[in-house]
């Protein structure tokens, strides 16, 4: 069985890749260079793909800076030093408009070409920043779309499935599962605003959630912070 796994180079997507492999899938990892300020994550994605035995790691380049609207793709400051209550309220400016719709669309096209019908994404609705395109309703809707918008599904070659194995797990649970499956989290990067050499800022929402997850999991955080 083949699966396409969206791989950003972060903690969640690395774990999703490990889960897909543990379920017996031959994994085709897909990363997207969309003009994100934390582009160094693509180097981490390549390392993760190698270490977790992806059959192939492909990088697709497109420039979402042409649209902007996010602190990750435009000249806006990344929020720093927000507490858990603030992170849990509203949709932050690190939300990239329609990103997961675009990324899953690319994964769907790649899957159709490769003859795969399973798509994996590291979406999560517990320890996350409130992004609407990480919610189960969105993932279910995209799965319906995939089975109506593709030649493979229309001609009955198979049924597309969107897997989000981390959807209802806390960050601590994700970390424990990843360690069980052999993920080397020192290879991953979660930071939205890394400094020179790819060192995590330690202050953005993503760094806060990552630190919290390792602390709650009782596992040493291998991240190199500024």
Secondary structure, 3 states (H helix, E strand, C coil): CEEEEECCCCHHHHHHHHHHHHCCCEEEEEEEECCCCCCCHHHHHHHHHHHCCCCEEEEEECCHHHCCCCCCCCCCCCCECCCHHHHCCCCCCCCCCCHHHHHHHHHHHHHHHHCCCEEECCCCCCCCCCCHHHCHHHHHHHHHHHCCCCHHHHCCCCCCEEECCCCCCCHHHHHHHHHHCCCCHHHCCCCCCCCHHHCECCCEHHHHHHHHHHHHHCCCCCCCEC
